[in-house]
Amino acid sequence: SFERILKPEPVSFELIPFLLLLISILLKVWLSMFNRDLGNQINSSALKAASVDALGDVFTSSCVVLSLLAAKYTAFPIDGYAGIIVALVILYSGFSLVKQTISPLLGEAPSKELVESINSSLLAYEHVIGVHDLIIHNYGVGKFMATIHAEIPADMNLLKIHNVIDRAEREISKKLGIMLFIHMDPISTDNEEERKVKNSLQEIISAMPCIKSFHDLRIVEGINEDKKNLIFDVVIDSTAINDSITEEKIKDKVILSLARIYPEFNIILTIDYQFY
């Protein structure tokens, strides 16, 4: 196209190629709308990208049609300039397609709506007092697998709570169109010692914005008979980690703050990350 601008040549208008271009434009408009609607129905990034690609073809073909018409009435090298515009549109369209499809291919965080739907749906079931450790795997359009931990009272009848969790797996999977697997975590609800520790830990992490929550707190007998083990997990926002706020610094601060209040415990802390 640049060469045609520097060295213009006459453009001959022919009816059949002109009509074929018009037909291709109409077909590409239909194809773009078809891919867009189907992509929205099944939430497919690939089909949505194909819709944008077809729309780009409509624009480029339209430029060629207009340049053919204009060439009948002017000697200006409009075909060269139209070709450069088409080339730029193709480059932009290619960049847009890569941008739309690269994240699903390399891996991306699940949508906030899906996370909230899974959490709220599970918490709505009787005897489920907390949820954590949600992990969602995307294996393609409409193929999501998720695992989550549900906190349940430790003194509940095992068969009864298993029936509740089993029903939750089936119903939530059907409702959200995913495969959900639930792990049960028994939580003591009437242990005064654990309740005091939870209150203290909540005060400590409330002053640390990088920590979102904690879970699985329990007090168990340790190898050393003089001290019990205080075990729990804290959930860190993955975007908060940097050179000044490291995982080790967060861990040390929480352990030291808690150890000042409860020196009688051997504190075992595990770091979890929140990626959504």
C-alpha positions in Angstrom: 0.0 0.0 0.0 2.9 2.4 0.8 4.4 1.6 -2.6 1.1 2.4 -4.3 1.0 5.8 -2.6 4.6 6.5 -3.8 3.9 5.1 -7.3 0.2 5.4 -8.1 -1.3 3.1 -10.7 -4.8 3.3 -12.2 -7.5 1.2 -10.5 -9.9 -0.6 -12.9 -13.5 -1.0 -11.6 -15.0 -4.4 -12.4 -18.6 -5.2 -11.5 -18.3 -8.9 -10.5 -15.5 -8.4 -7.9 -17.4 -5.4 -6.6 -20.7 -7.4 -6.1 -18.7 -10.3 -4.5 -17.3 -7.9 -2.0 -20.8 -6.6 -1.1 -22.0 -10.2 -0.6 -19.0 -11.0 1.6 -19.7 -7.9 3.7 -23.3 -9.1 4.3 -22.2 -12.6 5.2 -19.6 -11.3 7.6 -22.1 -9.0 9.3 -24.4 -12.1 9.8 -21.4 -14.2 11.1 -20.4 -11.5 13.5 -23.9 -11.3 15.0 -24.1 -15.1 15.1 -20.8 -15.5 17.0 -21.7 -12.7 19.3 -25.1 -14.1 20.3 -23.8 -17.7 20.7 -20.7 -16.4 22.6 -23.0 -14.6 25.1 -25.3 -17.6 25.5 -22.5 -20.0 26.5 -20.0 -17.4 27.8 -17.3 -18.3 25.3 -14.4 -15.8 25.0 -13.3 -17.5 21.8 -16.6 -16.9 20.0 -16.8 -13.3 21.2 -13.4 -12.8 19.8 -14.4 -14.4 16.5 -17.3 -11.9 16.4 -15.0 -9.0 16.7 -12.7 -10.6 14.0 -15.7 -10.9 11.6 -16.6 -7.2 12.3 -13.0 -6.2 11.4 -13.4 -8.1 8.1 -16.6 -6.0 7.5 -14.6 -2.8 7.9 -11.7 -3.9 5.8 -14.0 -5.1 2.9 -15.9 -1.9 3.2 -12.7 0.1 2.7 -11.9 -1.8 -0.4 -15.5 -1.2 -1.8 -15.3 2.5 -1.1 -11.9 2.8 -2.7 -13.1 1.0 -5.8 -16.0 3.4 -6.1 -13.9 6.4 -5.5 -11.3 5.3 -8.1 -13.9 5.8 -10.8 -14.0 9.5 -10.1 -10.5 10.5 -9.0 -6.9 9.8 -9.9 -5.9 10.2 -6.2 -4.2 6.9 -5.0 -7.0 6.1 -2.6 -6.3 2.4 -2.8 -2.9 2.8 -1.2 -4.3 4.8 1.7 -7.2 2.4 2.1 -4.7 -0.5 2.2 -2.8 1.2 5.0 -6.0 1.7 7.0 -6.9 -1.9 6.5 -3.5 -3.1 7.6 -3.7 -1.0 10.8 -7.2 -2.3 11.5 -5.9 -5.9 11.1 -3.1 -5.2 13.5 -5.5 -3.7 16.1 -7.9 -6.6 15.6 -5.1 -9.1 16.2 -4.0 -7.4 19.3 -7.6 -7.3 20.6 -8.1 -11.0 19.9 -4.9 -11.9 21.8 -5.9 -9.7 24.7 -9.4 -11.3 25.0 -8.2 -14.9 24.8 -4.7 -15.0 26.5 -6.0 -14.8 30.1 -8.3 -17.9 29.8 -5.5 -19.8 28.2 -2.8 -19.0 30.7 -5.2 -19.0 33.7 -7.2 -16.3 35.4 -9.0 -15.7 38.6 -12.7 -16.8 38.8 -15.4 -14.2 38.6 -16.4 -12.4 41.8 -20.0 -13.3 41.0 -19.3 -17.1 40.9 -17.2 -17.0 44.1 -20.0 -15.1 46.0 -22.7 -17.4 44.6 -20.9 -20.6 45.8 -20.1 -19.1 49.2 -23.6 -17.7 49.9 -25.3 -20.9 48.5 -23.4 -23.2 50.8 -23.8 -20.9 53.9 -27.6 -21.1 53.4 -27.6 -24.8 54.4 -28.4 -25.7 57.9 -25.4 -26.4 60.3 -22.9 -24.8 57.9 -21.3 -22.1 60.0 -18.4 -21.0 57.7 -16.7 -21.6 54.4 -13.1 -21.2 53.2 -10.4 -22.6 50.9 -12.5 -22.2 47.7 -10.6 -23.3 44.6 -12.1 -23.1 41.1 -10.7 -24.9 38.1 -11.8 -23.8 34.6 -11.5 -26.6 32.0 -13.3 -24.8 29.2 -16.7 -23.3 28.5 -19.3 -24.7 31.0 -16.7 -27.0 32.6 -15.9 -25.7 36.1 -14.8 -27.8 39.0 -14.7 -26.3 42.5 -13.6 -27.5 45.9 -14.5 -25.8 49.2 -14.2 -26.4 52.9 -17.4 -26.1 55.0 -17.1 -25.6 58.8 -19.6 -27.6 60.7 -20.2 -28.1 64.5 -17.8 -30.8 65.9 -20.5 -32.3 68.0 -22.9 -33.1 65.2 -24.0 -36.5 64.2 -21.8 -37.6 61.3 -24.5 -39.2 59.2 -26.8 -36.2 59.6 -24.2 -33.6 58.5 -22.9 -35.9 55.7 -26.4 -35.9 54.3 -26.6 -32.1 54.4 -23.2 -31.7 52.7 -24.0 -34.4 50.1 -27.3 -32.6 49.3 -25.5 -29.2 49.1 -23.0 -30.7 46.6 -25.8 -31.9 44.3 -28.0 -28.9 44.5 -25.3 -26.2 44.2 -23.6 -28.1 41.3 -26.9 -28.2 39.4 -27.9 -24.6 40.2 -24.5 -23.0 39.1 -23.6 -25.5 36.4 -20.4 -26.6 38.1 -18.9 -29.7 39.7 -18.7 -28.9 43.4 -16.8 -31.0 46.0 -17.2 -30.1 49.7 -14.7 -31.0 52.5 -16.1 -30.9 56.1 -14.1 -29.1 58.8 -15.4 -29.8 62.4 -15.3 -26.7 64.5 -15.8 -26.5 68.3 -18.6 -24.1 69.1 -18.6 -24.3 72.9 -14.9 -24.1 73.8 -14.4 -21.0 75.9 -10.6 -21.1 75.5 -10.9 -21.2 71.7 -13.5 -18.4 71.7 -11.1 -16.1 73.6 -8.2 -16.8 71.2 -10.5 -16.1 68.2 -11.5 -12.7 69.6 -7.8 -11.8 70.2 -6.8 -13.0 66.8 -9.6 -11.0 65.2 -8.3 -7.8 66.9 -4.7 -8.5 65.6 -5.6 -9.1 62.0 -8.1 -6.2 61.9 -5.0 -4.0 62.1 -3.4 -5.7 59.1 -5.3 -4.9 55.9 -3.4 -7.5 53.9 -5.0 -10.3 55.9 -8.6 -11.0 54.8 -9.6 -13.7 57.4 -8.6 -16.7 59.4 -10.0 -20.2 59.7 -9.5 -23.7 61.1 -8.5 -22.4 64.5 -8.1 -25.3 67.0 -6.2 -26.1 70.2 -4.7 -29.6 70.4 -2.3 -31.5 72.5 1.3 -31.0 71.4 4.4 -33.3 71.5 5.7 -31.2 74.4 3.3 -31.8 77.3 4.0 -28.3 78.7 2.5 -26.6 75.8 -0.6 -27.1 73.6 -0.5 -26.4 69.9 -2.6 -23.4 68.7 -3.2 -24.1 64.9 -4.9 -21.9 62.4 -4.7 -20.5 58.8 -4.8 -16.9 57.7 -5.9 -15.8 54.3 -3.7 -13.1 52.6 -4.7 -10.9 49.6 -2.2 -12.0 46.9 -2.1 -8.4 45.5 -0.8 -7.1 48.9 2.5 -9.0 48.8 5.6 -6.9 47.8 9.2 -6.2 48.9 8.1 -4.5 52.1 5.1 -6.8 53.0 6.3 -10.4 52.6 4.7 -13.6 53.7 7.4 -14.2 56.4 6.9 -10.7 57.9 3.1 -11.2 58.1 3.6 -14.6 59.6 6.1 -13.3 62.2 4.0 -10.4 63.2 0.8 -12.4 63.8 2.7 -15.1 65.8 4.6 -12.6 67.9 1.4 -10.6 68.6 -0.5 -13.7 69.6 2.4 -15.1 71.6 2.5 -12.0 73.9 -1.1 -12.7 74.9 -0.9 -16.5 75.0 2.7 -17.6 75.9 1.3 -21.0 77.0 0.7 -22.1 73.3 3.0 -23.3 70.6 1.6 -21.3 67.6 1.4 -23.0 64.2 0.3 -20.7 61.4 -0.4 -21.6 57.8 -0.6 -19.0 55.1 -3.4 -19.2 52.5 -3.9 -16.8 49.5 -7.0 -15.2 48.1 -6.6 -14.8 44.3 -10.1 -13.5 43.5 
